[in-house]
Amino acid sequence: MVLGIHRGGLFRAAAAGAIQFPRWGWTVFAGLVSVALGVYLLATFPATTTYFIGLAIGIDLIFDGRALVGSAGAIHSLPEMVQRRAA
């Protein structure tokens, strides 16, 4: 599970940096937060309690949700940007 958080964050940050869709910075930041939480959990795994693993997953979901809201807002404003360029 800890490696899943780590690998998911790496993939999320790398894919967002490669594609660079609107407001991709939030997704890169969310991926880096996931990587940091995964590294910390991996480093302290024997002593890590179930409480902290749940907290780390919750933090990851909050940042991932914020990145999705930012991306949705940018996608929602794309038609306006296209109309302004056409005029």
mmCIF file as gemmi writes it, N, C-alpha and C atoms, coordinates in Angstrom:
data_model
loop_
_atom_site.group_PDB
_atom_site.id
_atom_site.type_symbol
_atom_site.label_atom_id
_atom_site.label_alt_id
_atom_site.label_comp_id
_atom_site.label_asym_id
_atom_site.label_entity_id
_atom_site.label_seq_id
_atom_site.pdbx_PDB_ins_code
_atom_site.Cartn_x
_atom_site.Cartn_y
_atom_site.Cartn_z
_atom_site.occupancy
_atom_site.B_iso_or_equiv
_atom_site.pdbx_formal_charge
_atom_site.auth_seq_id
_atom_site.auth_asym_id
_atom_site.pdbx_PDB_model_num
ATOM 1 N N . MET Axp A 1 ? 0.825 -1.182 0 1 0 ? 1 A 1
ATOM 2 C CA . MET Axp A 1 ? 0 0 0 1 0 ? 1 A 1
ATOM 3 C C . MET Axp A 1 ? 0.876 1.256 0 1 0 ? 1 A 1
ATOM 4 N N . VAL Axp A 2 ? 1.932 1.253 0.763 1 0 ? 2 A 1
ATOM 5 C CA . VAL Axp A 2 ? 2.82 2.408 0.828 1 0 ? 2 A 1
ATOM 6 C C . VAL Axp A 2 ? 3.49 2.634 -0.523 1 0 ? 2 A 1
ATOM 7 N N . LEU Axp A 3 ? 3.91 1.555 -1.167 1 0 ? 3 A 1
ATOM 8 C CA . LEU Axp A 3 ? 4.517 1.697 -2.489 1 0 ? 3 A 1
ATOM 9 C C . LEU Axp A 3 ? 3.499 2.167 -3.515 1 0 ? 3 A 1
ATOM 10 N N . GLY Axp A 4 ? 2.241 1.834 -3.332 1 0 ? 4 A 1
ATOM 11 C CA . GLY Axp A 4 ? 1.195 2.314 -4.234 1 0 ? 4 A 1
ATOM 12 C C . GLY Axp A 4 ? 1.028 3.82 -4.152 1 0 ? 4 A 1
ATOM 13 N N . ILE Axp A 5 ? 1.091 4.367 -2.937 1 0 ? 5 A 1
ATOM 14 C CA . ILE Axp A 5 ? 1.023 5.815 -2.765 1 0 ? 5 A 1
ATOM 15 C C . ILE Axp A 5 ? 2.226 6.47 -3.438 1 0 ? 5 A 1
ATOM 16 N N . HIS Axp A 6 ? 3.394 5.895 -3.225 1 0 ? 6 A 1
ATOM 17 C CA . HIS Axp A 6 ? 4.625 6.446 -3.779 1 0 ? 6 A 1
ATOM 18 C C . HIS Axp A 6 ? 4.609 6.39 -5.311 1 0 ? 6 A 1
ATOM 19 N N . ARG Axp A 7 ? 4.31 5.228 -5.86 1 0 ? 7 A 1
ATOM 20 C CA . ARG Axp A 7 ? 4.311 5.074 -7.321 1 0 ? 7 A 1
ATOM 21 C C . ARG Axp A 7 ? 3.195 5.874 -7.983 1 0 ? 7 A 1
ATOM 22 N N . GLY Axp A 8 ? 2.053 5.94 -7.348 1 0 ? 8 A 1
ATOM 23 C CA . GLY Axp A 8 ? 0.953 6.751 -7.881 1 0 ? 8 A 1
ATOM 24 C C . GLY Axp A 8 ? 1.316 8.226 -7.941 1 0 ? 8 A 1
ATOM 25 N N . GLY Axp A 9 ? 1.997 8.711 -6.916 1 0 ? 9 A 1
ATOM 26 C CA . GLY Axp A 9 ? 2.44 10.104 -6.911 1 0 ? 9 A 1
ATOM 27 C C . GLY Axp A 9 ? 3.479 10.375 -7.979 1 0 ? 9 A 1
ATOM 28 N N . LEU Axp A 10 ? 4.407 9.432 -8.157 1 0 ? 10 A 1
ATOM 29 C CA . LEU Axp A 10 ? 5.416 9.596 -9.212 1 0 ? 10 A 1
ATOM 30 C C . LEU Axp A 10 ? 4.761 9.644 -10.587 1 0 ? 10 A 1
ATOM 31 N N . PHE Axp A 11 ? 3.845 8.733 -10.831 1 0 ? 11 A 1
ATOM 32 C CA . PHE Axp A 11 ? 3.17 8.698 -12.125 1 0 ? 11 A 1
ATOM 33 C C . PHE Axp A 11 ? 2.352 9.962 -12.346 1 0 ? 11 A 1
ATOM 34 N N . ARG Axp A 12 ? 1.643 10.406 -11.317 1 0 ? 12 A 1
ATOM 35 C CA . ARG Axp A 12 ? 0.806 11.598 -11.439 1 0 ? 12 A 1
ATOM 36 C C . ARG Axp A 12 ? 1.649 12.828 -11.759 1 0 ? 12 A 1
ATOM 37 N N . ALA Axp A 13 ? 2.767 12.998 -11.046 1 0 ? 13 A 1
ATOM 38 C CA . ALA Axp A 13 ? 3.628 14.161 -11.282 1 0 ? 13 A 1
ATOM 39 C C . ALA Axp A 13 ? 4.288 14.101 -12.656 1 0 ? 13 A 1
ATOM 40 N N . ALA Axp A 14 ? 4.765 12.927 -13.051 1 0 ? 14 A 1
ATOM 41 C CA . ALA Axp A 14 ? 5.439 12.796 -14.346 1 0 ? 14 A 1
ATOM 42 C C . ALA Axp A 14 ? 4.466 12.99 -15.506 1 0 ? 14 A 1
ATOM 43 N N . ALA Axp A 15 ? 3.285 12.412 -15.404 1 0 ? 15 A 1
ATOM 44 C CA . ALA Axp A 15 ? 2.302 12.543 -16.486 1 0 ? 15 A 1
ATOM 45 C C . ALA Axp A 15 ? 1.825 13.986 -16.622 1 0 ? 15 A 1
ATOM 46 N N . ALA Axp A 16 ? 1.574 14.654 -15.504 1 0 ? 16 A 1
ATOM 47 C CA . ALA Axp A 16 ? 1.123 16.044 -15.579 1 0 ? 16 A 1
ATOM 48 C C . ALA Axp A 16 ? 2.219 16.945 -16.14 1 0 ? 16 A 1
ATOM 49 N N . GLY Axp A 17 ? 3.47 16.671 -15.79 1 0 ? 17 A 1
ATOM 50 C CA . GLY Axp A 17 ? 4.569 17.46 -16.339 1 0 ? 17 A 1
ATOM 51 C C . GLY Axp A 17 ? 4.785 17.216 -17.813 1 0 ? 17 A 1
ATOM 52 N N . ALA Axp A 18 ? 4.525 16.005 -18.267 1 0 ? 18 A 1
ATOM 53 C CA . ALA Axp A 18 ? 4.719 15.681 -19.683 1 0 ? 18 A 1
ATOM 54 C C . ALA Axp A 18 ? 3.582 16.226 -20.547 1 0 ? 18 A 1
ATOM 55 N N . ILE Axp A 19 ? 2.349 16.106 -20.081 1 0 ? 19 A 1
ATOM 56 C CA . ILE Axp A 19 ? 1.197 16.531 -20.873 1 0 ? 19 A 1
ATOM 57 C C . ILE Axp A 19 ? 0.986 18.044 -20.783 1 0 ? 19 A 1
ATOM 58 N N . GLN Axp A 20 ? 1.163 18.612 -19.62 1 0 ? 20 A 1
ATOM 59 C CA . GLN Axp A 20 ? 0.994 20.041 -19.331 1 0 ? 20 A 1
ATOM 60 C C . GLN Axp A 20 ? -0.375 20.563 -19.772 1 0 ? 20 A 1
ATOM 61 N N . PHE Axp A 21 ? -1.413 19.941 -19.267 1 0 ? 21 A 1
ATOM 62 C CA . PHE Axp A 21 ? -2.767 20.409 -19.501 1 0 ? 21 A 1
ATOM 63 C C . PHE Axp A 21 ? -3.001 21.661 -18.665 1 0 ? 21 A 1
ATOM 64 N N . PRO Axp A 22 ? -4.132 22.359 -18.865 1 0 ? 22 A 1
ATOM 65 C CA . PRO Axp A 22 ? -4.366 23.594 -18.099 1 0 ? 22 A 1
ATOM 66 C C . PRO Axp A 22 ? -4.297 23.361 -16.591 1 0 ? 22 A 1
ATOM 67 N N . ARG Axp A 23 ? -3.615 24.239 -15.93 1 0 ? 23 A 1
ATOM 68 C CA . ARG Axp A 23 ? -3.387 24.186 -14.466 1 0 ? 23 A 1
ATOM 69 C C . ARG Axp A 23 ? -2.749 22.881 -14.03 1 0 ? 23 A 1
ATOM 70 N N . TRP Axp A 24 ? -1.782 22.419 -14.77 1 0 ? 24 A 1
ATOM 71 C CA . TRP Axp A 24 ? -1.114 21.157 -14.48 1 0 ? 24 A 1
ATOM 72 C C . TRP Axp A 24 ? -0.241 21.242 -13.232 1 0 ? 24 A 1
ATOM 73 N N . GLY Axp A 25 ? 0.095 22.426 -12.795 1 0 ? 25 A 1
ATOM 74 C CA . GLY Axp A 25 ? 0.936 22.584 -11.61 1 0 ? 25 A 1
ATOM 75 C C . GLY Axp A 25 ? 0.322 22.003 -10.347 1 0 ? 25 A 1
ATOM 76 N N . TRP Axp A 26 ? -1.005 22.114 -10.23 1 0 ? 26 A 1
ATOM 77 C CA . TRP Axp A 26 ? -1.678 21.551 -9.061 1 0 ? 26 A 1
ATOM 78 C C . TRP Axp A 26 ? -1.544 20.031 -9.022 1 0 ? 26 A 1
ATOM 79 N N . THR Axp A 27 ? -1.617 19.405 -10.182 1 0 ? 27 A 1
ATOM 80 C CA . THR Axp A 27 ? -1.494 17.954 -10.236 1 0 ? 27 A 1
ATOM 81 C C . THR Axp A 27 ? -0.064 17.517 -9.937 1 0 ? 27 A 1
ATOM 82 N N . VAL Axp A 28 ? 0.907 18.277 -10.424 1 0 ? 28 A 1
ATOM 83 C CA . VAL Axp A 28 ? 2.305 17.972 -10.094 1 0 ? 28 A 1
ATOM 84 C C . VAL Axp A 28 ? 2.524 18.109 -8.598 1 0 ? 28 A 1
ATOM 85 N N . PHE Axp A 29 ? 1.977 19.18 -8.003 1 0 ? 29 A 1
ATOM 86 C CA . PHE Axp A 29 ? 2.117 19.384 -6.557 1 0 ? 29 A 1
ATOM 87 C C . PHE Axp A 29 ? 1.458 18.252 -5.769 1 0 ? 29 A 1
ATOM 88 N N . ALA Axp A 30 ? 0.277 17.831 -6.194 1 0 ? 30 A 1
ATOM 89 C CA . ALA Axp A 30 ? -0.403 16.715 -5.524 1 0 ? 30 A 1
ATOM 90 C C . ALA Axp A 30 ? 0.413 15.437 -5.647 1 0 ? 30 A 1
ATOM 91 N N . GLY Axp A 31 ? 1.029 15.221 -6.807 1 0 ? 31 A 1
ATOM 92 C CA . GLY Axp A 31 ? 1.88 14.044 -6.987 1 0 ? 31 A 1
ATOM 93 C C . GLY Axp A 31 ? 3.106 14.094 -6.099 1 0 ? 31 A 1
ATOM 94 N N . LEU Axp A 32 ? 3.7 15.266 -5.969 1 0 ? 32 A 1
ATOM 95 C CA . LEU Axp A 32 ? 4.881 15.39 -5.108 1 0 ? 32 A 1
ATOM 96 C C . LEU Axp A 32 ? 4.526 15.208 -3.634 1 0 ? 32 A 1
ATOM 97 N N . VAL Axp A 33 ? 3.341 15.661 -3.237 1 0 ? 33 A 1
ATOM 98 C CA . VAL Axp A 33 ? 2.88 15.411 -1.859 1 0 ? 33 A 1
ATOM 99 C C . VAL Axp A 33 ? 2.716 13.915 -1.639 1 0 ? 33 A 1
ATOM 100 N N . SER Axp A 34 ? 2.16 13.212 -2.61 1 0 ? 34 A 1
ATOM 101 C CA . SER Axp A 34 ? 2.006 11.76 -2.492 1 0 ? 34 A 1
ATOM 102 C C . SER Axp A 34 ? 3.354 11.062 -2.403 1 0 ? 34 A 1
ATOM 103 N N . VAL Axp A 35 ? 4.31 11.514 -3.203 1 0 ? 35 A 1
ATOM 104 C CA . VAL Axp A 35 ? 5.649 10.928 -3.149 1 0 ? 35 A 1
ATOM 105 C C . VAL Axp A 35 ? 6.272 11.159 -1.78 1 0 ? 35 A 1
ATOM 106 N N . ALA Axp A 36 ? 6.146 12.377 -1.256 1 0 ? 36 A 1
ATOM 107 C CA . ALA Axp A 36 ? 6.72 12.683 0.06 1 0 ? 36 A 1
ATOM 108 C C . ALA Axp A 36 ? 6.077 11.84 1.158 1 0 ? 36 A 1
ATOM 109 N N . LEU Axp A 37 ? 4.755 11.688 1.114 1 0 ? 37 A 1
ATOM 110 C CA . LEU Axp A 37 ? 4.075 10.855 2.111 1 0 ? 37 A 1
ATOM 111 C C . LEU Axp A 37 ? 4.481 9.393 1.973 1 0 ? 37 A 1
ATOM 112 N N . GLY Axp A 38 ? 4.619 8.923 0.74 1 0 ? 38 A 1
ATOM 113 C CA . GLY Axp A 38 ? 5.038 7.538 0.52 1 0 ? 38 A 1
ATOM 114 C C . GLY Axp A 38 ? 6.443 7.274 1.023 1 0 ? 38 A 1
ATOM 115 N N . VAL Axp A 39 ? 7.351 8.216 0.774 1 0 ? 39 A 1
ATOM 116 C CA . VAL Axp A 39 ? 8.733 8.064 1.254 1 0 ? 39 A 1
ATOM 117 C C . VAL Axp A 39 ? 8.764 8.079 2.776 1 0 ? 39 A 1
ATOM 118 N N . TYR Axp A 40 ? 8.02 8.993 3.382 1 0 ? 40 A 1
ATOM 119 C CA . TYR Axp A 40 ? 7.995 9.056 4.846 1 0 ? 40 A 1
ATOM 120 C C . TYR Axp A 40 ? 7.402 7.784 5.443 1 0 ? 40 A 1
ATOM 121 N N . LEU Axp A 41 ? 6.314 7.297 4.869 1 0 ? 41 A 1
ATOM 122 C CA . LEU Axp A 41 ? 5.718 6.069 5.38 1 0 ? 41 A 1
ATOM 123 C C . LEU Axp A 41 ? 6.644 4.869 5.185 1 0 ? 41 A 1
ATOM 124 N N . LEU Axp A 42 ? 7.35 4.842 4.072 1 0 ? 42 A 1
ATOM 125 C CA . LEU Axp A 42 ? 8.278 3.739 3.819 1 0 ? 42 A 1
ATOM 126 C C . LEU Axp A 42 ? 9.46 3.789 4.79 1 0 ? 42 A 1
ATOM 127 N N . ALA Axp A 43 ? 9.935 4.984 5.099 1 0 ? 43 A 1
ATOM 128 C CA . ALA Axp A 43 ? 11.076 5.124 6.003 1 0 ? 43 A 1
ATOM 129 C C . ALA Axp A 43 ? 10.71 4.781 7.445 1 0 ? 43 A 1
ATOM 130 N N . THR Axp A 44 ? 9.48 5.05 7.841 1 0 ? 44 A 1
ATOM 131 C CA . THR Axp A 44 ? 9.068 4.817 9.232 1 0 ? 44 A 1
ATOM 132 C C . THR Axp A 44 ? 8.058 3.686 9.349 1 0 ? 44 A 1
ATOM 133 N N . PHE Axp A 45 ? 8.062 2.77 8.389 1 0 ? 45 A 1
ATOM 134 C CA . PHE Axp A 45 ? 6.998 1.773 8.33 1 0 ? 45 A 1
ATOM 135 C C . PHE Axp A 45 ? 6.863 0.887 9.573 1 0 ? 45 A 1
ATOM 136 N N . PRO Axp A 46 ? 7.925 0.346 10.131 1 0 ? 46 A 1
ATOM 137 C CA . PRO Axp A 46 ? 7.675 -0.514 11.298 1 0 ? 46 A 1
ATOM 138 C C . PRO Axp A 46 ? 7.034 0.226 12.467 1 0 ? 46 A 1
ATOM 139 N N . ALA Axp A 47 ? 7.363 1.5 12.609 1 0 ? 47 A 1
ATOM 140 C CA . ALA Axp A 47 ? 6.827 2.263 13.738 1 0 ? 47 A 1
ATOM 141 C C . ALA Axp A 47 ? 5.55 3.015 13.378 1 0 ? 47 A 1
ATOM 142 N N . THR Axp A 48 ? 5.183 3.027 12.11 1 0 ? 48 A 1
ATOM 143 C CA . THR Axp A 48 ? 4.011 3.781 11.68 1 0 ? 48 A 1
ATOM 144 C C . THR Axp A 48 ? 2.741 3.087 12.149 1 0 ? 48 A 1
ATOM 145 N N . THR Axp A 49 ? 1.868 3.876 12.737 1 0 ? 49 A 1
ATOM 146 C CA . THR Axp A 49 ? 0.611 3.315 13.209 1 0 ? 49 A 1
ATOM 147 C C . THR Axp A 49 ? -0.433 3.354 12.108 1 0 ? 49 A 1
ATOM 148 N N . THR Axp A 50 ? -1.486 2.616 12.309 1 0 ? 50 A 1
ATOM 149 C CA . THR Axp A 50 ? -2.593 2.6 11.361 1 0 ? 50 A 1
ATOM 150 C C . THR Axp A 50 ? -3.22 3.982 11.25 1 0 ? 50 A 1
ATOM 151 N N . TYR Axp A 51 ? -3.215 4.721 12.342 1 0 ? 51 A 1
ATOM 152 C CA . TYR Axp A 51 ? -3.768 6.072 12.354 1 0 ? 51 A 1
ATOM 153 C C . TYR Axp A 51 ? -3.036 6.961 11.356 1 0 ? 51 A 1
ATOM 154 N N . PHE Axp A 52 ? -1.705 6.911 11.346 1 0 ? 52 A 1
ATOM 155 C CA . PHE Axp A 52 ? -0.955 7.776 10.453 1 0 ? 52 A 1
ATOM 156 C C . PHE Axp A 52 ? -1.108 7.357 8.993 1 0 ? 52 A 1
ATOM 157 N N . ILE Axp A 53 ? -1.227 6.073 8.727 1 0 ? 53 A 1
ATOM 158 C CA . ILE Axp A 53 ? -1.446 5.631 7.347 1 0 ? 53 A 1
ATOM 159 C C . ILE Axp A 53 ? -2.78 6.172 6.844 1 0 ? 53 A 1
ATOM 160 N N . GLY Axp A 54 ? -3.807 6.122 7.656 1 0 ? 54 A 1
ATOM 161 C CA . GLY Axp A 54 ? -5.099 6.697 7.283 1 0 ? 54 A 1
ATOM 162 C C . GLY Axp A 54 ? -5.025 8.198 7.093 1 0 ? 54 A 1
ATOM 163 N N . LEU Axp A 55 ? -4.272 8.88 7.949 1 0 ? 55 A 1
ATOM 164 C CA . LEU Axp A 55 ? -4.083 10.319 7.82 1 0 ? 55 A 1
ATOM 165 C C . LEU Axp A 55 ? -3.356 10.658 6.52 1 0 ? 55 A 1
ATOM 166 N N . ALA Axp A 56 ? -2.329 9.888 6.181 1 0 ? 56 A 1
ATOM 167 C CA . ALA Axp A 56 ? -1.576 10.131 4.949 1 0 ? 56 A 1
ATOM 168 C C . ALA Axp A 56 ? -2.458 9.922 3.719 1 0 ? 56 A 1
ATOM 169 N N . ILE Axp A 57 ? -3.284 8.899 3.737 1 0 ? 57 A 1
ATOM 170 C CA . ILE Axp A 57 ? -4.192 8.666 2.614 1 0 ? 57 A 1
ATOM 171 C C . ILE Axp A 57 ? -5.207 9.797 2.516 1 0 ? 57 A 1
ATOM 172 N N . GLY Axp A 58 ? -5.69 10.279 3.651 1 0 ? 58 A 1
ATOM 173 C CA . GLY Axp A 58 ? -6.62 11.415 3.651 1 0 ? 58 A 1
ATOM 174 C C . GLY Axp A 58 ? -5.985 12.684 3.095 1 0 ? 58 A 1
ATOM 175 N N . ILE Axp A 59 ? -4.747 12.966 3.479 1 0 ? 59 A 1
ATOM 176 C CA . ILE Axp A 59 ? -4.033 14.133 2.95 1 0 ? 59 A 1
ATOM 177 C C . ILE Axp A 59 ? -3.85 13.986 1.448 1 0 ? 59 A 1
ATOM 178 N N . ASP Axp A 60 ? -3.49 12.804 1.006 1 0 ? 60 A 1
ATOM 179 C CA . ASP Axp A 60 ? -3.325 12.547 -0.427 1 0 ? 60 A 1
ATOM 180 C C . ASP Axp A 60 ? -4.632 12.785 -1.176 1 0 ? 60 A 1
ATOM 181 N N . LEU Axp A 61 ? -5.738 12.334 -0.632 1 0 ? 61 A 1
ATOM 182 C CA . LEU Axp A 61 ? -7.032 12.533 -1.289 1 0 ? 61 A 1
ATOM 183 C C . LEU Axp A 61 ? -7.428 14 -1.337 1 0 ? 61 A 1
ATOM 184 N N . ILE Axp A 62 ? -7.105 14.756 -0.296 1 0 ? 62 A 1
ATOM 185 C CA . ILE Axp A 62 ? -7.42 16.188 -0.288 1 0 ? 62 A 1
ATOM 186 C C . ILE Axp A 62 ? -6.657 16.91 -1.39 1 0 ? 62 A 1
ATOM 187 N N . PHE Axp A 63 ? -5.351 16.652 -1.5 1 0 ? 63 A 1
ATOM 188 C CA . PHE Axp A 63 ? -4.563 17.323 -2.529 1 0 ? 63 A 1
ATOM 189 C C . PHE Axp A 63 ? -4.951 16.849 -3.928 1 0 ? 63 A 1
ATOM 190 N N . ASP Axp A 64 ? -5.281 15.577 -4.068 1 0 ? 64 A 1
ATOM 191 C CA . ASP Axp A 64 ? -5.718 15.07 -5.364 1 0 ? 64 A 1
ATOM 192 C C . ASP Axp A 64 ? -7.052 15.698 -5.755 1 0 ? 64 A 1
ATOM 193 N N . GLY Axp A 65 ? -7.954 15.837 -4.808 1 0 ? 65 A 1
ATOM 194 C CA . GLY Axp A 65 ? -9.237 16.483 -5.088 1 0 ? 65 A 1
ATOM 195 C C . GLY Axp A 65 ? -9.071 17.935 -5.478 1 0 ? 65 A 1
ATOM 196 N N . ARG Axp A 66 ? -8.162 18.638 -4.819 1 0 ? 66 A 1
ATOM 197 C CA . ARG Axp A 66 ? -7.902 20.042 -5.168 1 0 ? 66 A 1
ATOM 198 C C . ARG Axp A 66 ? -7.335 20.143 -6.586 1 0 ? 66 A 1
ATOM 199 N N . ALA Axp A 67 ? -6.475 19.229 -6.951 1 0 ? 67 A 1
ATOM 200 C CA . ALA Axp A 67 ? -5.923 19.236 -8.307 1 0 ? 67 A 1
ATOM 201 C C . ALA Axp A 67 ? -7.013 18.96 -9.337 1 0 ? 67 A 1
ATOM 202 N N . LEU Axp A 68 ? -7.927 18.048 -9.024 1 0 ? 68 A 1
ATOM 203 C CA . LEU Axp A 68 ? -9.027 17.751 -9.951 1 0 ? 68 A 1
ATOM 204 C C . LEU Axp A 68 ? -9.979 18.938 -10.093 1 0 ? 68 A 1
ATOM 205 N N . VAL Axp A 69 ? -10.245 19.644 -9.005 1 0 ? 69 A 1
ATOM 206 C CA . VAL Axp A 69 ? -11.108 20.824 -9.076 1 0 ? 69 A 1
ATOM 207 C C . VAL Axp A 69 ? -10.442 21.908 -9.925 1 0 ? 69 A 1
ATOM 208 N N . GLY Axp A 70 ? -9.144 22.103 -9.748 1 0 ? 70 A 1
ATOM 209 C CA . GLY Axp A 70 ? -8.431 23.079 -10.565 1 0 ? 70 A 1
ATOM 210 C C . GLY Axp A 70 ? -8.433 22.716 -12.033 1 0 ? 70 A 1
ATOM 211 N N . SER Axp A 71 ? -8.235 21.457 -12.342 1 0 ? 71 A 1
ATOM 212 C CA . SER Axp A 71 ? -8.262 21.004 -13.736 1 0 ? 71 A 1
ATOM 213 C C . SER Axp A 71 ? -9.655 21.151 -14.334 1 0 ? 71 A 1
ATOM 214 N N . ALA Axp A 72 ? -10.685 20.829 -13.558 1 0 ? 72 A 1
ATOM 215 C CA . ALA Axp A 72 ? -12.053 20.96 -14.056 1 0 ? 72 A 1
ATOM 216 C C . ALA Axp A 72 ? -12.393 22.416 -14.335 1 0 ? 72 A 1
ATOM 217 N N . GLY Axp A 73 ? -11.943 23.323 -13.479 1 0 ? 73 A 1
ATOM 218 C CA . GLY Axp A 73 ? -12.184 24.741 -13.715 1 0 ? 73 A 1
ATOM 219 C C . GLY Axp A 73 ? -11.48 25.238 -14.96 1 0 ? 73 A 1
ATOM 220 N N . ALA Axp A 74 ? -10.269 24.749 -15.201 1 0 ? 74 A 1
ATOM 221 C CA . ALA Axp A 74 ? -9.535 25.152 -16.398 1 0 ? 74 A 1
ATOM 222 C C . ALA Axp A 74 ? -10.191 24.589 -17.656 1 0 ? 74 A 1
ATOM 223 N N . ILE Axp A 75 ? -10.661 23.367 -17.595 1 0 ? 75 A 1
ATOM 224 C CA . ILE Axp A 75 ? -11.329 22.766 -18.747 1 0 ? 75 A 1
ATOM 225 C C . ILE Axp A 75 ? -12.656 23.467 -19.017 1 0 ? 75 A 1
ATOM 226 N N . HIS Axp A 76 ? -13.334 23.885 -17.96 1 0 ? 76 A 1
ATOM 227 C CA . HIS Axp A 76 ? -14.607 24.589 -18.114 1 0 ? 76 A 1
ATOM 228 C C . HIS Axp A 76 ? -14.414 25.927 -18.83 1 0 ? 76 A 1
ATOM 229 N N . SER Axp A 77 ? -13.28 26.584 -18.619 1 0 ? 77 A 1
ATOM 230 C CA . SER Axp A 77 ? -13.044 27.889 -19.235 1 0 ? 77 A 1
ATOM 231 C C . SER Axp A 77 ? -12.404 27.787 -20.616 1 0 ? 77 A 1
ATOM 232 N N . LEU Axp A 78 ? -12.101 26.592 -21.096 1 0 ? 78 A 1
ATOM 233 C CA . LEU Axp A 78 ? -11.484 26.451 -22.419 1 0 ? 78 A 1
ATOM 234 C C . LEU Axp A 78 ? -12.344 26.988 -23.562 1 0 ? 78 A 1
ATOM 235 N N . PRO Axp A 79 ? -13.671 26.719 -23.608 1 0 ? 79 A 1
ATOM 236 C CA . PRO Axp A 79 ? -14.459 27.265 -24.714 1 0 ? 79 A 1
ATOM 237 C C . PRO Axp A 79 ? -14.406 28.793 -24.786 1 0 ? 79 A 1
ATOM 238 N N . GLU Axp A 80 ? -14.371 29.481 -23.648 1 0 ? 80 A 1
ATOM 239 C CA . GLU Axp A 80 ? -14.258 30.928 -23.629 1 0 ? 80 A 1
ATOM 240 C C . GLU Axp A 80 ? -12.932 31.381 -24.23 1 0 ? 80 A 1
ATOM 241 N N . MET Axp A 81 ? -11.868 30.678 -23.936 1 0 ? 81 A 1
ATOM 242 C CA . MET Axp A 81 ? -10.562 31.026 -24.451 1 0 ? 81 A 1
ATOM 243 C C . MET Axp A 81 ? -10.506 30.83 -25.965 1 0 ? 81 A 1
ATOM 244 N N . VAL Axp A 82 ? -11.157 29.781 -26.459 1 0 ? 82 A 1
ATOM 245 C CA . VAL Axp A 82 ? -11.17 29.521 -27.887 1 0 ? 82 A 1
ATOM 246 C C . VAL Axp A 82 ? -11.972 30.595 -28.61 1 0 ? 82 A 1
ATOM 247 N N . GLN Axp A 83 ? -13.087 31.018 -28.032 1 0 ? 83 A 1
ATOM 248 C CA . GLN Axp A 83 ? -13.912 32.065 -28.65 1 0 ? 83 A 1
ATOM 249 C C . GLN Axp A 83 ? -13.17 33.398 -28.7 1 0 ? 83 A 1
ATOM 250 N N . ARG Axp A 84 ? -12.408 33.725 -27.661 1 0 ? 84 A 1
ATOM 251 C CA . ARG Axp A 84 ? -11.645 34.974 -27.648 1 0 ? 84 A 1
ATOM 252 C C . ARG Axp A 84 ? -10.559 34.961 -28.705 1 0 ? 84 A 1
ATOM 253 N N . ARG Axp A 85 ? -9.921 33.831 -28.931 1 0 ? 85 A 1
ATOM 254 C CA . ARG Axp A 85 ? -8.862 33.732 -29.941 1 0 ? 85 A 1
ATOM 255 C C . ARG Axp A 85 ? -9.428 33.83 -31.349 1 0 ? 85 A 1
ATOM 256 N N . ALA Axp A 86 ? -10.655 33.308 -31.538 1 0 ? 86 A 1
ATOM 257 C CA . ALA Axp A 86 ? -11.265 33.33 -32.868 1 0 ? 86 A 1
ATOM 258 C C . ALA Axp A 86 ? -11.72 34.729 -33.25 1 0 ? 86 A 1
ATOM 259 N N . ALA Axp A 87 ? -12.04 35.54 -32.269 1 0 ? 87 A 1
ATOM 260 C CA . ALA Axp A 87 ? -12.56 36.901 -32.552 1 0 ? 87 A 1
ATOM 261 C C . ALA Axp A 87 ? -11.487 37.882 -32.908 1 0 ? 87 A 1
